[in-house]
Amino acid sequence: MYASAITILRLLFRVFFRLTVSGAESVPATGGALIAANHRSYLDPLVLCAALKRQATFVAMKELFAAPLVGPLLRPYCIPVDRGRPLPSTIKEALTSLQRGDLIVIFPEGGIRTEGAKNDLKGGMLLIARLSGTPVIPVRIEGTDRALPPSSFLPRLTRLSVTFSPPVDPKKLAAEEDMTRMIGEVITRRSGAAVGQADENKGSGASGSSA
């Protein structure tokens, strides 16, 4: 069921949002690994699912699991976290998943953040990476902040891209600050011209524009 849903999702993103993916070879085909991605829109988890070649488990805010219909659907694919204070049980569950060989996705900025703002990375990702010793793959998602801003309900058809950077090995870094800097530089930077800006300028009245 998961594979079928992702196949459909991947097709939709490629056809309607012209999703492009680069550096996918940075993600190991098997074995535990951490994905650290920027977070600009509620579309980000879906876009990452479409971009990845293997199933992932997301670390997601615990409030999502309180929803009557959404919560039970998310639980098999997510680890709940208290964004204000990650609990030891969350860290333990993430470490167990990594030891099992799972791919874990974390948005280390702690939630949806405005593009260009100074966003500090939260300590939970660093702690999990250090304790597990698994590689961290920094990922840059672009275009989702225009396709579906946090204040909108209807998506706008604009170009999306996902860029996977080479893995960062926490065991080879001398200090935690080095890992924070290396990952932060990737996921918070702007790349040249904004992806999809030309599409938006062509006609902001296109079908699916935000309310």
Secondary structure, DSSP 8 states (H G I E B T S, - for coil): -HHHHHHHHHHHHHHHS--EEE-GGGS-SSS-EEEEE---STTHHHHHHHH-SS--EEEEEGGGGGSTTHHHHHGGGEEEE-TTS--HHHHHHHHHHHHTT-EEEE-TTSS---TTS-----HHHHHHHHHH---EEEEEEESHHHHS-TT-SS------EEEE---B-GGG-SSHHHHHHHHHHHHH---SS-TTHHHHHH-TTSTT---
